[in-house]
Amino acid sequence: MKTDLSKFTNDWYKPGNKLKIFLWYFINTFIINSSIFPFNKIKKIILKLFGAKIGVGVIIKPNVNIKYPWLLEIGNYVWIGEGVWIDNLANVKIGDNVCISQGAMLLCGNHNFKKTTFDLMVGKIIIENGVWIGAKTVVCPGVTCKSHSILTVGSIANKDLDEWGIYKGNPAVYIKRREILN
């Protein structure tokens, strides 16, 4: 069975109003995903105007790319590092006190290589409270990173991460349970 991209269609996928998507493309490009616009407070206001739910104490660094803010929920005291890509073709929910380090990718979409039409597949991502997503990592569609789990630098999470677990590699594997520090 050979892939035939001439038959690809994702007509079923409707993430929002076409005008809203068009406007967001330009605002995201020139303000949110910009290295010359450092104003965190204005970024959060704009994201909220486009439907994102954002808590208090959220820090969004330069060059953050957000696909559809109306499918994004961010809790309190969240840090989103430089160059993070939130490709939220589905809902992304980020809990409180989460650190998403520079260059991380939250990818809600993939393609079904088992079909000749290479169909689009989407899945939500949930990042629970206290999670640390390390630099240059990838969180795949449908993954839940449970409370206080850690995905180490350069790792790829294609399955759920357990509470307080530390994961590394491609695919990310459990390496140990994180000790609770008081």
Backbone as a chain_set.jsonl record, in Angstrom:
{"seq": "MKTDLSKFTNDWYKPGNKLKIFLWYFINTFIINSSIFPFNKIKKIILKLFGAKIGVGVIIKPNVNIKYPWLLEIGNYVWIGEGVWIDNLANVKIGDNVCISQGAMLLCGNHNFKKTTFDLMVGKIIIENGVWIGAKTVVCPGVTCKSHSILTVGSIANKDLDEWGIYKGNPAVYIKRREILN", "coords": {"N": [[0.84, -1.172, 0.0], [0.751, 2.064, -1.015], [1.481, 5.431, -0.095], [-0.668, 8.065, -1.006], [-0.721, 11.201, -1.463], [-2.248, 12.905, -2.986], [-4.83, 12.315, -2.486], [-5.284, 13.167, 0.034], [-7.2, 14.704, 2.551], [-8.42, 17.011, 4.886], [-10.891, 17.961, 5.455], [-12.817, 17.538, 7.38], [-11.777, 18.628, 9.654], [-12.164, 21.392, 11.58], [-10.991, 23.974, 13.052], [-11.818, 26.503, 13.829], [-13.332, 29.752, 13.173], [-12.714, 31.031, 9.936], [-11.891, 33.696, 9.421], [-11.049, 34.495, 11.949], [-8.907, 32.709, 12.323], [-7.228, 33.608, 10.26], [-6.686, 36.295, 11.094], [-5.437, 35.711, 13.54], [-3.106, 34.429, 12.649], [-1.443, 36.527, 11.705], [-1.211, 38.193, 13.988], [-0.067, 36.414, 15.815], [2.357, 35.939, 14.472], [3.644, 38.498, 14.458], [3.577, 39.419, 17.099], [3.238, 37.49, 19.347], [4.924, 35.339, 18.565], [7.394, 36.601, 18.293], [10.66, 38.012, 18.439], [11.188, 40.594, 18.949], [9.211, 41.751, 20.439], [8.764, 42.068, 23.575], [6.8, 42.27, 25.568], [5.193, 40.886, 28.032], [2.723, 41.148, 29.438], [0.991, 42.316, 27.548], [0.988, 40.328, 25.603], [-0.403, 38.301, 26.967], [-2.909, 39.533, 27.281], [-3.731, 39.751, 24.602], [-3.815, 37.029, 23.862], [-5.912, 36.191, 25.532], [-7.992, 37.725, 24.44], [-8.346, 36.33, 22.108], [-9.446, 34.042, 23.049], [-8.011, 32.31, 24.743], [-7.516, 30.771, 27.935], [-6.034, 32.053, 30.692], [-4.094, 31.966, 33.58], [-2.902, 33.652, 36.595], [0.345, 35.198, 36.982], [1.699, 34.133, 34.789], [4.368, 33.583, 32.578], [5.461, 34.365, 29.418], [7.848, 33.841, 27.211], [9.931, 35.29, 24.516], [9.402, 34.443, 21.01], [7.504, 32.366, 21.085], [5.309, 30.071, 19.714], [1.971, 29.757, 19.058], [-0.615, 27.812, 17.97], [-3.586, 27.817, 17.945], [-5.125, 29.899, 19.993], [-7.649, 29.772, 21.204], [-7.985, 27.172, 21.878], [-6.516, 26.715, 24.113], [-5.53, 26.423, 27.49], [-4.126, 27.788, 30.302], [-2.735, 27.461, 33.472], [-1.989, 28.909, 36.73], [1.036, 30.704, 37.444], [2.873, 29.767, 35.447], [5.624, 29.017, 33.384], [6.702, 29.687, 30.171], [9.067, 28.953, 27.943], [11.579, 30.411, 25.697], [11.077, 29.979, 22.225], [9.205, 27.911, 22.35], [6.826, 25.704, 20.949], [3.491, 25.484, 20.646], [1.519, 23.486, 19.22], [-1.395, 23.338, 18.96], [-3.695, 21.694, 17.724], [-5.734, 20.437, 18.864], [-7.312, 20.574, 22.117], [-5.181, 21.997, 24.581], [-4.225, 21.714, 27.827], [-2.747, 23.253, 30.483], [-1.53, 22.921, 33.678], [-1.114, 24.39, 37.008], [1.929, 26.032, 38.101], [3.809, 25.051, 36.229], [6.632, 24.362, 34.214], [7.681, 24.955, 31.031], [10.241, 24.38, 29.123], [12.733, 26.028, 27.01], [12.377, 25.695, 23.488], [10.75, 23.456, 23.529], [8.171, 21.269, 22.254], [4.732, 21.007, 21.949], [2.704, 18.859, 20.538], [-0.24, 18.381, 18.976], [-1.139, 17.08, 16.752], [-0.89, 14.539, 14.204], [-0.141, 12.11, 11.639], [-1.824, 9.416, 10.028], [-0.059, 6.876, 9.102], [-0.733, 4.392, 8.253], [-2.773, 4.508, 6.489], [-3.485, 5.057, 3.078], [-4.167, 7.609, 2.425], [-3.013, 9.211, 4.336], [-4.193, 10.313, 6.654], [-5.129, 13.01, 8.849], [-4.645, 13.047, 12.337], [-5.741, 13.921, 15.545], [-5.108, 14.803, 18.975], [-5.728, 15.66, 22.363], [-3.625, 17.392, 24.746], [-2.61, 17.128, 28.066], [-1.162, 18.761, 30.706], [-0.362, 18.39, 33.866], [-0.39, 19.865, 37.228], [2.695, 21.254, 38.439], [4.516, 20.089, 36.654], [7.53, 19.592, 34.78], [8.623, 20.307, 31.693], [11.245, 19.584, 29.813], [13.96, 21.276, 27.999], [13.921, 21.363, 24.429], [12.213, 19.16, 24.067], [9.562, 16.842, 23.13], [6.108, 16.583, 23.294], [3.69, 14.339, 22.543], [0.569, 13.856, 20.616], [-2.394, 13.299, 22.551], [-1.213, 12.74, 24.997], [-0.869, 12.697, 28.546], [0.784, 14.437, 30.975], [1.39, 13.679, 34.061], [0.901, 14.881, 37.468], [3.646, 16.671, 38.658], [5.556, 15.321, 37.141], [8.57, 14.804, 35.213], [10.004, 15.563, 32.133], [12.882, 14.935, 30.61], [15.613, 16.805, 29.088], [15.535, 16.928, 25.565], [13.919, 14.696, 25.191], [11.185, 12.48, 24.159], [7.831, 12.305, 24.671], [5.557, 9.91, 24.16], [3.638, 8.548, 25.388], [1.575, 8.521, 28.363], [2.901, 10.218, 31.254], [3.78, 9.196, 34.477], [2.774, 10.301, 37.804], [5.149, 12.236, 39.579], [7.255, 10.98, 38.306], [10.38, 10.592, 36.549], [11.448, 10.995, 33.28], [13.193, 9.958, 30.347], [14.688, 10.058, 27.048], [14.087, 8.611, 23.714], [11.704, 6.644, 22.557], [10.462, 8.376, 25.479], [11.345, 6.966, 28.556], [10.578, 5.668, 31.768], [12.696, 6.56, 34.402], [13.138, 6.979, 37.115], [11.534, 7.456, 40.322], [10.677, 10.609, 41.453], [11.892, 12.152, 44.332], [10.087, 13.601, 47.012], [10.657, 16.804, 47.987], [11.052, 18.667, 50.914]], "CA": [[0.0, 0.0, 0.0], [1.563, 3.274, -1.131], [0.866, 6.704, 0.28], [-1.103, 8.885, -2.131], [-1.084, 12.483, -0.866], [-3.236, 13.603, -3.817], [-6.15, 11.998, -1.926], [-5.361, 13.683, 1.403], [-8.148, 15.778, 2.857], [-8.779, 17.157, 6.293], [-12.102, 18.79, 5.43], [-13.553, 17.314, 8.619], [-11.141, 19.371, 10.738], [-12.564, 22.797, 11.568], [-10.541, 24.488, 14.349], [-12.4, 27.803, 14.171], [-13.741, 30.678, 12.129], [-11.604, 31.301, 9.005], [-11.402, 35.066, 9.629], [-10.317, 34.472, 13.225], [-7.64, 32.016, 12.055], [-6.438, 34.523, 9.43], [-6.21, 37.381, 11.958], [-4.496, 35.152, 14.51], [-1.84, 34.144, 11.976], [-0.618, 37.735, 11.672], [-0.936, 38.636, 15.356], [0.896, 35.457, 16.353], [3.643, 36.147, 13.81], [4.286, 39.771, 14.768], [3.579, 39.77, 18.523], [3.495, 36.36, 20.243], [6.079, 34.584, 18.063], [8.349, 37.622, 17.884], [11.768, 38.265, 19.363], [11.306, 42.034, 19.178], [8.067, 42.197, 21.227], [8.961, 41.37, 24.847], [5.828, 42.695, 26.567], [4.462, 39.725, 28.501], [1.351, 41.495, 29.813], [0.22, 42.525, 26.315], [0.823, 39.002, 24.992], [-1.487, 37.597, 27.68], [-4.175, 40.198, 26.936], [-4.075, 39.356, 23.224], [-4.212, 35.618, 23.898], [-7.247, 36.131, 26.135], [-8.941, 38.26, 23.46], [-8.567, 35.275, 21.125], [-10.121, 32.912, 23.671], [-7.198, 31.511, 25.663], [-7.749, 30.941, 29.367], [-4.696, 32.219, 31.243], [-4.084, 32.299, 34.996], [-2.02, 34.732, 37.043], [1.765, 34.889, 37.105], [2.184, 33.395, 33.618], [5.463, 34.221, 31.843], [5.593, 33.865, 28.051], [9.081, 34.394, 26.649], [9.875, 35.558, 23.072], [9.414, 33.39, 19.984], [6.578, 31.277, 21.392], [4.352, 29.908, 18.623], [0.731, 29.123, 19.51], [-1.449, 27.588, 16.791], [-4.962, 28.304, 18.133], [-5.265, 30.239, 21.415], [-8.973, 29.399, 21.71], [-7.898, 25.774, 22.326], [-5.428, 26.716, 25.095], [-5.811, 26.796, 28.875], [-2.884, 27.839, 31.073], [-2.989, 27.726, 34.882], [-1.263, 29.97, 37.42], [2.485, 30.626, 37.641], [3.436, 28.905, 34.404], [6.706, 29.603, 32.598], [6.817, 29.148, 28.817], [10.377, 29.43, 27.509], [11.839, 30.844, 24.324], [11.008, 29.018, 21.138], [8.238, 26.829, 22.564], [5.793, 25.6, 19.922], [2.264, 24.818, 21.087], [0.8, 23.177, 17.984], [-2.626, 22.814, 19.55], [-4.791, 21.366, 16.816], [-6.757, 20.018, 19.821], [-7.148, 21.294, 23.379], [-4.01, 21.847, 25.432], [-4.49, 22.23, 29.165], [-1.518, 23.315, 31.267], [-1.885, 23.179, 35.072], [-0.394, 25.417, 37.762], [3.339, 25.842, 38.459], [4.423, 24.226, 35.187], [7.728, 24.969, 33.454], [7.895, 24.394, 29.695], [11.536, 24.974, 28.8], [12.971, 26.526, 25.663], [12.417, 24.79, 22.353], [9.845, 22.296, 23.669], [7.047, 21.238, 21.314], [3.521, 20.289, 22.329], [2.16, 18.565, 19.223], [-1.547, 17.719, 19.074], [-1.487, 16.456, 15.486], [-0.015, 13.55, 13.586], [-0.769, 11.531, 10.452], [-1.992, 7.967, 10.054], [0.77, 6.303, 8.03], [-1.318, 3.114, 7.846], [-3.765, 4.777, 5.448], [-2.874, 5.622, 1.872], [-4.514, 9.036, 2.384], [-2.18, 9.898, 5.334], [-5.187, 11.106, 7.385], [-4.783, 13.779, 10.038], [-5.148, 12.556, 13.618], [-5.475, 14.902, 16.597], [-5.339, 14.373, 20.344], [-5.442, 16.711, 23.332], [-2.494, 17.235, 25.654], [-2.851, 17.639, 29.41], [0.037, 18.863, 31.534], [-0.899, 18.644, 35.2], [0.346, 20.769, 38.116], [4.062, 20.993, 38.867], [5.288, 19.346, 35.649], [8.632, 20.27, 34.107], [8.887, 19.824, 30.34], [12.608, 20.045, 29.562], [14.318, 21.929, 26.738], [13.992, 20.572, 23.181], [11.439, 17.931, 24.193], [8.333, 16.748, 22.349], [4.971, 15.897, 23.895], [2.893, 13.896, 21.398], [-0.88, 13.915, 20.768], [-3.066, 12.383, 23.45], [-0.404, 12.459, 26.185], [-1.056, 13.412, 29.811], [1.95, 14.484, 31.853], [0.723, 13.741, 35.363], [1.413, 15.791, 38.487], [5.053, 16.756, 39.041], [6.455, 14.493, 36.324], [9.639, 15.53, 34.535], [10.461, 15.056, 30.842], [14.227, 15.512, 30.554], [16.079, 17.459, 27.867], [15.612, 16.189, 24.313], [13.125, 13.466, 25.228], [9.912, 12.48, 23.44], [6.767, 11.611, 25.409], [4.485, 9.433, 23.286], [2.687, 7.897, 26.305], [1.399, 9.281, 29.6], [3.958, 10.207, 32.263], [3.216, 8.993, 35.81], [3.048, 11.307, 38.828], [6.46, 12.296, 40.217], [8.239, 10.195, 37.57], [11.357, 11.259, 35.691], [11.467, 10.275, 32.007], [14.176, 10.439, 29.375], [14.94, 9.259, 25.858], [13.184, 8.581, 22.567], [10.663, 7.315, 23.324], [10.8, 8.599, 26.885], [11.093, 5.847, 29.458], [10.653, 5.973, 33.195], [14.003, 6.235, 34.961], [13.043, 6.864, 38.579], [10.508, 8.253, 40.999], [11.251, 11.815, 42.04], [11.667, 12.286, 45.776], [9.41, 14.828, 47.421], [11.568, 17.612, 48.809], [10.389, 19.636, 51.802]], "C": [[0.891, 1.243, 0.0], [0.778, 4.5, -0.699], [0.526, 7.488, -0.974], [-1.625, 10.212, -1.584], [-2.057, 13.288, -1.724], [-4.653, 13.359, -3.297], [-6.31, 12.483, -0.487], [-6.418, 14.777, 1.501], [-8.344, 15.82, 4.362], [-9.981, 18.09, 6.402], [-12.919, 18.659, 6.709], [-13.036, 18.198, 9.75], [-11.453, 20.856, 10.611], [-12.208, 23.412, 12.929], [-11.149, 25.827, 14.757], [-12.787, 28.583, 12.933], [-12.539, 31.06, 11.252], [-11.033, 32.707, 9.171], [-10.577, 35.151, 10.905], [-8.942, 33.813, 13.045], [-6.7, 32.917, 11.259], [-5.849, 35.65, 10.273], [-5.172, 36.88, 12.95], [-3.135, 34.882, 13.882], [-0.909, 35.36, 12.032], [-0.27, 38.24, 13.073], [0.077, 37.711, 16.016], [2.287, 35.714, 15.778], [4.363, 37.393, 14.317], [4.336, 40.124, 16.247], [3.976, 38.581, 19.4], [4.78, 35.623, 19.846], [7.158, 35.544, 17.555], [9.457, 37.765, 18.918], [11.912, 39.75, 19.67], [10.129, 42.608, 19.976], [8.088, 41.479, 22.577], [7.87, 41.584, 25.901], [4.866, 41.575, 26.951], [2.989, 40.031, 28.781], [0.469, 41.667, 28.573], [-0.004, 41.203, 25.596], [-0.342, 38.26, 25.638], [-2.847, 38.212, 27.373], [-4.641, 39.765, 25.548], [-4.533, 37.899, 23.181], [-5.615, 35.456, 24.475], [-8.31, 36.658, 25.175], [-9.285, 37.228, 22.392], [-9.078, 33.981, 21.765], [-9.297, 32.025, 24.581], [-7.622, 31.794, 27.099], [-6.367, 30.946, 30.021], [-4.787, 32.674, 32.691], [-3.148, 33.455, 35.31], [-0.574, 34.256, 37.08], [2.347, 34.096, 35.948], [3.254, 34.221, 32.91], [5.558, 33.554, 30.478], [6.789, 34.573, 27.431], [8.93, 34.654, 25.147], [9.874, 34.284, 22.224], [8.582, 32.169, 20.342], [5.539, 31.243, 20.283], [3.137, 29.142, 19.134], [-0.21, 29.036, 18.322], [-2.838, 28.218, 16.93], [-5.192, 28.626, 19.605], [-6.61, 29.855, 22.006], [-9.034, 27.937, 22.134], [-6.839, 25.611, 23.422], [-5.92, 27.179, 26.466], [-4.521, 26.679, 29.669], [-3.224, 28.226, 32.506], [-2.155, 28.878, 35.416], [0.229, 29.655, 37.521], [3.137, 29.596, 36.717], [4.518, 29.68, 33.665], [6.74, 28.898, 31.246], [8.052, 29.779, 28.193], [10.457, 29.805, 26.042], [11.701, 29.691, 23.344], [10.068, 27.845, 21.354], [7.201, 26.872, 21.45], [4.626, 24.814, 20.489], [1.401, 24.655, 19.843], [-0.523, 22.527, 18.363], [-3.757, 22.729, 18.532], [-5.979, 20.82, 17.615], [-6.493, 20.796, 21.102], [-5.818, 20.959, 24.042], [-4.348, 22.503, 26.763], [-3.213, 22.107, 29.982], [-1.901, 23.726, 32.687], [-1.06, 24.3, 35.687], [1.064, 25.016, 37.975], [4.058, 24.883, 37.515], [5.538, 25.028, 34.518], [7.857, 24.217, 32.13], [9.137, 25.091, 29.155], [11.703, 25.247, 27.315], [13.038, 25.413, 24.621], [11.519, 23.568, 22.455], [8.71, 22.41, 22.658], [5.919, 20.407, 21.904], [2.737, 20.093, 21.046], [0.871, 17.768, 19.334], [-1.94, 17.009, 17.782], [-0.426, 15.486, 15.001], [-0.751, 13.025, 12.356], [-0.791, 10.016, 10.567], [-1.254, 7.358, 8.856], [0.232, 4.961, 7.542], [-2.362, 3.279, 6.753], [-3.073, 5.422, 4.254], [-3.107, 7.127, 1.785], [-3.798, 9.854, 3.449], [-3.033, 10.821, 6.208], [-4.609, 11.818, 8.604], [-5.419, 13.134, 11.262], [-4.807, 13.622, 14.658], [-5.795, 14.315, 17.966], [-4.941, 15.477, 21.305], [-4.214, 16.366, 24.161], [-2.884, 17.857, 26.984], [-1.534, 17.604, 30.178], [-0.434, 19.297, 32.917], [0.042, 19.521, 36.028], [1.77, 20.29, 38.396], [4.944, 20.258, 37.885], [6.412, 20.222, 35.099], [8.852, 19.567, 32.778], [10.231, 20.419, 29.939], [12.819, 20.641, 28.177], [14.379, 20.916, 25.598], [13.289, 19.218, 23.294], [10.223, 17.985, 23.277], [7.304, 15.995, 23.179], [4.001, 15.616, 22.752], [1.389, 13.96, 21.685], [-1.417, 12.877, 21.744], [-2.347, 12.092, 24.75], [-0.853, 13.315, 27.368], [0.235, 13.298, 30.605], [1.384, 14.72, 33.247], [1.544, 14.548, 36.374], [2.899, 15.597, 38.8], [5.976, 15.793, 38.295], [7.469, 15.403, 35.635], [9.965, 14.804, 33.234], [11.804, 15.718, 30.585], [14.594, 15.99, 29.149], [16.136, 16.497, 26.685], [14.769, 14.933, 24.232], [11.799, 13.625, 24.493], [8.901, 11.633, 24.22], [5.672, 11.214, 24.432], [3.449, 8.623, 24.073], [2.618, 8.74, 27.571], [2.604, 9.127, 30.52], [3.302, 10.111, 33.632], [3.595, 10.133, 36.753], [4.444, 11.121, 39.401], [7.537, 11.469, 39.51], [9.174, 11.073, 36.763], [11.533, 10.381, 34.46], [12.531, 10.857, 31.096], [14.235, 9.505, 28.183], [13.888, 9.405, 24.783], [12.905, 7.128, 22.203], [11.067, 7.417, 24.792], [10.415, 7.388, 27.718], [11.299, 6.315, 30.891], [12.037, 5.626, 33.705], [13.994, 6.157, 36.481], [11.901, 7.728, 39.098], [11.208, 9.419, 41.682], [10.903, 11.877, 43.523], [10.989, 13.607, 46.064], [10.334, 15.569, 48.367], [10.748, 18.584, 49.649], [11.375, 20.632, 52.331]], "O": [[1.691, 1.44, 0.915], [-0.431, 4.591, -0.912], [1.333, 7.57, -1.9], [-2.81, 10.344, -1.279], [-2.637, 14.26, -1.24], [-5.573, 14.107, -3.629], [-7.341, 12.244, 0.142], [-6.511, 15.655, 0.644], [-8.423, 14.783, 5.022], [-10.072, 18.903, 7.322], [-13.641, 19.585, 7.078], [-13.768, 18.488, 10.697], [-11.049, 21.499, 9.643], [-13.02, 23.381, 13.853], [-11.012, 26.243, 15.907], [-12.594, 28.136, 11.803], [-11.469, 31.376, 11.772], [-9.82, 32.895, 9.074], [-9.532, 35.8, 10.936], [-7.938, 34.31, 13.556], [-5.506, 32.981, 11.553], [-4.654, 35.934, 10.184], [-4.154, 37.533, 13.18], [-2.108, 35.089, 14.529], [0.268, 35.233, 12.366], [0.859, 38.67, 13.31], [0.985, 38.177, 16.705], [3.277, 35.707, 16.51], [5.565, 37.348, 14.579], [5.064, 41.04, 16.628], [4.964, 38.667, 20.13], [5.619, 35.324, 20.696], [7.758, 35.313, 16.506], [9.219, 37.654, 20.121], [12.677, 40.126, 20.558], [10.053, 43.821, 20.171], [7.502, 40.405, 22.717], [8.016, 41.113, 27.029], [3.859, 41.347, 26.282], [2.11, 39.258, 28.401], [-0.674, 41.211, 28.558], [-1.077, 40.98, 25.035], [-1.168, 37.664, 24.947], [-3.833, 37.49, 27.221], [-5.814, 39.451, 25.351], [-5.53, 37.579, 22.533], [-6.414, 34.672, 23.963], [-9.407, 36.105, 25.102], [-10.383, 37.246, 21.836], [-9.137, 32.943, 21.106], [-9.83, 31.069, 25.145], [-8.032, 32.905, 27.435], [-5.621, 29.972, 29.922], [-5.471, 33.65, 32.999], [-2.666, 34.146, 34.412], [-0.305, 33.061, 37.194], [3.383, 33.45, 36.104], [3.068, 35.414, 32.67], [5.716, 32.337, 30.381], [6.736, 35.773, 27.16], [7.914, 34.282, 24.559], [10.287, 33.212, 22.666], [8.919, 31.053, 19.946], [4.952, 32.272, 19.948], [3.264, 28.006, 19.591], [-0.566, 30.055, 17.73], [-3.22, 29.06, 16.117], [-5.432, 27.715, 20.397], [-6.7, 29.63, 23.213], [-10.04, 27.504, 22.697], [-6.326, 24.513, 23.638], [-6.624, 28.181, 26.588], [-3.898, 25.619, 29.712], [-3.925, 29.213, 32.731], [-1.675, 29.718, 34.655], [0.628, 28.499, 37.664], [3.847, 28.692, 37.156], [4.346, 30.86, 33.357], [6.8, 27.671, 31.177], [8.087, 30.984, 27.942], [9.541, 29.555, 25.259], [12.152, 28.575, 23.604], [10.13, 26.87, 20.606], [6.749, 27.947, 21.054], [4.75, 23.624, 20.779], [0.655, 25.557, 19.462], [-0.746, 21.34, 18.126], [-4.649, 23.576, 18.49], [-7.096, 20.75, 17.103], [-5.554, 21.589, 21.166], [-5.386, 19.807, 24.065], [-4.707, 23.679, 26.824], [-2.668, 21.017, 30.155], [-2.529, 24.767, 32.881], [-0.395, 25.06, 34.983], [1.397, 23.832, 38.025], [4.818, 24.017, 37.949], [5.398, 26.229, 34.288], [8.106, 23.012, 32.105], [9.083, 26.26, 28.774], [10.933, 24.771, 26.481], [13.649, 24.363, 24.823], [11.524, 22.725, 21.558], [8.334, 23.511, 22.254], [6.116, 19.26, 22.305], [2.165, 21.045, 20.516], [0.89, 16.606, 19.742], [-3.001, 16.387, 17.736], [0.755, 15.591, 15.334], [-1.868, 13.456, 12.071], [0.118, 9.413, 11.136], [-1.774, 7.335, 7.74], [0.693, 4.447, 6.524], [-2.791, 2.294, 6.152], [-2.173, 6.245, 4.421], [-2.335, 7.841, 1.144], [-3.948, 11.075, 3.479], [-2.655, 11.962, 6.472], [-3.727, 11.302, 9.292], [-6.58, 12.727, 11.232], [-3.702, 14.164, 14.649], [-6.65, 13.439, 18.093], [-3.937, 16.156, 21.094], [-3.818, 15.205, 24.263], [-3.417, 18.966, 27.034], [-0.883, 16.565, 30.284], [-0.854, 20.438, 33.11], [1.133, 19.872, 35.58], [2.022, 19.097, 38.565], [6.04, 19.836, 38.255], [6.261, 21.436, 34.969], [9.217, 18.393, 32.732], [10.341, 21.63, 29.747], [11.964, 20.525, 27.299], [14.821, 19.78, 25.77], [13.724, 18.24, 22.685], [9.895, 19.033, 22.72], [7.579, 14.915, 23.703], [3.544, 16.537, 22.075], [0.975, 14.1, 22.836], [-0.966, 11.732, 21.767], [-2.819, 11.274, 25.539], [-1.174, 14.494, 27.216], [0.718, 12.198, 30.874], [0.953, 15.826, 33.574], [2.717, 14.849, 36.152], [3.339, 14.505, 39.158], [7.066, 15.485, 38.777], [7.254, 16.607, 35.494], [10.174, 13.591, 33.224], [11.867, 16.928, 30.365], [13.96, 15.619, 28.161], [16.7, 15.406, 26.777], [14.902, 14.172, 23.274], [11.343, 14.74, 24.235], [9.08, 10.43, 24.407], [4.942, 12.068, 23.93], [2.504, 8.082, 23.498], [3.491, 9.57, 27.823], [3.242, 8.076, 30.572], [2.369, 10.86, 33.925], [4.586, 10.833, 36.544], [4.871, 10.0, 39.676], [8.621, 11.277, 40.059], [8.803, 12.169, 36.343], [11.742, 9.173, 34.574], [12.753, 12.067, 31.063], [13.886, 8.328, 28.275], [12.943, 10.186, 24.899], [13.752, 6.455, 21.616], [11.898, 6.651, 25.28], [9.311, 6.856, 27.601], [12.081, 7.223, 31.173], [12.516, 4.516, 33.473], [14.738, 5.377, 37.075], [11.384, 8.603, 38.403], [12.197, 9.241, 42.393], [9.752, 11.675, 43.91], [11.288, 14.617, 45.428], [10.742, 15.047, 49.404], [9.847, 19.247, 49.134], [11.003, 21.524, 53.093]]}, "num_chains": 1, "name": "protein.A"}
